[in-house]
């Protein structure tokens, strides 16, 4: 099992296939794990390993995962971005594409803010967002479904600390996609493909608003998860999008190989 380690952070990651790097961020909220991809509408590790070097990691401190580290209460979103970029650095990867489910939506926007020159294109599948009619949804989901099990196995983490972490993550900036502003999205020229959903944690309105604001965004079919045939249609769109924005292989070959 490969791990990336930095200080007291230890991140479990997995790889499949070869080609241009594709970072996959599983859904599942703060319990996001590589193994959880098996229960997603499609598993990118399987779908794209024939064409890309697919990389996914367990989220730091996810229940059921193998990644561990401190709770950085003052910078929760950026701590996770540190881990994601750290794994890519560890693997010697500078430029990559990214596909994320659910919480992967806010994570991707944060990666685009943190490392705009590195993220070549992004696919946001059933992205999470703030729903004004359910303003405390994410805090309550995680204080019940994430924090108790984490505190049980980590004596150094208390429910008070977990609550403060979630307060900063989901209540301090309770709007839109949590990690960036609408102005940022308006000025973000990275190619974006959105696969919208419409359940409490994945508001259709936010997915569409982000796609309308981003100047180089596309929206796939909706609904796209209703049956296997529609999932295949959405996958066709994802494949075409990734191929269209994958940089030329020659530009990423080592100098000696490129000269041959």
PyMOL commands that set and color helices and strands:
alter all, ss='L'
color gray80, all
select helices_A, chain A and resi 29-31+35-39+44-47+76-90+104-114+132-134+137-145+147-153+159-171+182-186+204-213+228-245+249-252+255-258
alter helices_A, ss='H'
color red, helices_A
select strands_A, chain A and resi 3-6+9-16+20-25+52-57+96-101+119-125+191-195+217-219
alter strands_A, ss='S'
color yellow, strands_A
deselect
rebuild
show_as cartoon
